[in-house]
Amino acid sequence: MCNFFAHQPQRNYESQTRSLRIGGHCTSIRLEMAFWDTLEEIAAKESMSVGKFLTTLYNEVLDHHGEVNNFASLLRCSCLIYRSKSMVTVPEFKATVTPILDAAE
């Protein structure tokens, strides 16, 4: 199982810092490239730039919660949610999963 994770391209977990303006304030966000790629995909599906998407998301979280704690973590979790909703079965990973038997069986 570790080979599945260990053999991913190093680019996926290289981090990149990007600067943007949210609510009139300049800030920077550091994420791994796999997350930036996912955010670019989400933004494109919403017909927005990444900056516009991040600003919209930030404002929606602010409206809902009254504050935005750890925006970078929120972005990572958002990417995980997005990927889980559009999950594709990876044959070599699925083959290594041992089924769990139900006690009733």
GIMOFEN-V880376 format. One record per residue. N is the residue number from 1. RES is the residue in three letters. PHI is phi in radians with two decimals (* if undefined). OMEGA is omega as a letter, one per 30 degrees, with the letter a starting at -180 (999 if undefined). Layout:
BEGIN
n: {N;N}
res: {RES;RES}
phi: {PHI;PHI}
omega: {OMEGA;OMEGA}
END
This chain:
BEGIN
n: {1;2;3;4;5;6;7;8;9;10;11;12;13;14;15;16;17;18;19;20;21;22;23;24;25;26;27;28;29;30;31;32;33;34;35;36;37;38;39;40;41;42;43;44;45;46;47;48;49;50;51;52;53;54;55;56;57;58;59;60;61;62;63;64;65;66;67;68;69;70;71;72;73;74;75;76;77;78;79;80;81;82;83;84;85;86;87;88;89;90;91;92;93;94;95;96;97;98;99;100;101;102;103;104;105}
res: {MET;CYS;ASN;PHE;PHE;ALA;HIS;GLN;PRO;GLN;ARG;ASN;TYR;GLU;SER;GLN;THR;ARG;SER;LEU;ARG;ILE;GLY;GLY;HIS;CYS;THR;SER;ILE;ARG;LEU;GLU;MET;ALA;PHE;TRP;ASP;THR;LEU;GLU;GLU;ILE;ALA;ALA;LYS;GLU;SER;MET;SER;VAL;GLY;LYS;PHE;LEU;THR;THR;LEU;TYR;ASN;GLU;VAL;LEU;ASP;HIS;HIS;GLY;GLU;VAL;ASN;ASN;PHE;ALA;SER;LEU;LEU;ARG;CYS;SER;CYS;LEU;ILE;TYR;ARG;SER;LYS;SER;MET;VAL;THR;VAL;PRO;GLU;PHE;LYS;ALA;THR;VAL;THR;PRO;ILE;LEU;ASP;ALA;ALA;GLU}
phi: {*;-1.10;-1.02;-1.01;-1.47;-1.20;-1.60;-1.20;-1.05;-1.05;-0.97;-0.97;-1.91;-1.28;-1.75;-2.44;-1.76;-2.15;-1.74;-2.69;-1.98;-2.18;1.01;1.41;-1.93;-1.38;-2.55;-2.30;-2.25;-1.92;-2.39;-1.26;-1.02;-1.05;-1.29;-1.06;-1.05;-1.16;-1.10;-1.12;-1.14;-1.07;-1.05;-1.08;-1.14;-1.61;0.98;-2.29;-1.33;-1.06;-1.03;-1.13;-1.08;-1.12;-1.12;-1.09;-1.08;-0.99;-1.13;-1.16;-1.14;-1.05;-1.09;-1.37;-1.83;1.50;-2.77;-2.14;-1.66;0.88;-1.04;-1.08;-1.17;-1.03;-1.14;-1.08;-1.11;-1.08;-1.12;-1.11;-1.09;-1.04;-1.16;-1.20;-1.28;-2.00;-1.13;-2.00;-1.22;-1.77;-0.93;-1.18;-1.40;-1.06;-1.16;-1.57;-1.44;-1.55;-1.12;-1.68;-1.49;-1.32;-1.04;-1.36;-1.43}
omega: {a;l;l;a;a;a;l;l;a;l;a;a;l;a;a;l;l;l;l;a;l;l;l;a;l;l;l;a;l;l;l;a;l;l;l;l;a;l;l;l;l;a;l;l;l;a;l;l;l;l;l;l;a;l;l;l;l;a;l;l;l;l;a;a;a;l;l;l;l;a;l;l;l;l;l;l;l;l;l;l;l;a;a;l;a;a;l;l;l;a;a;l;a;a;a;a;l;a;l;a;l;a;a;a;999}
END
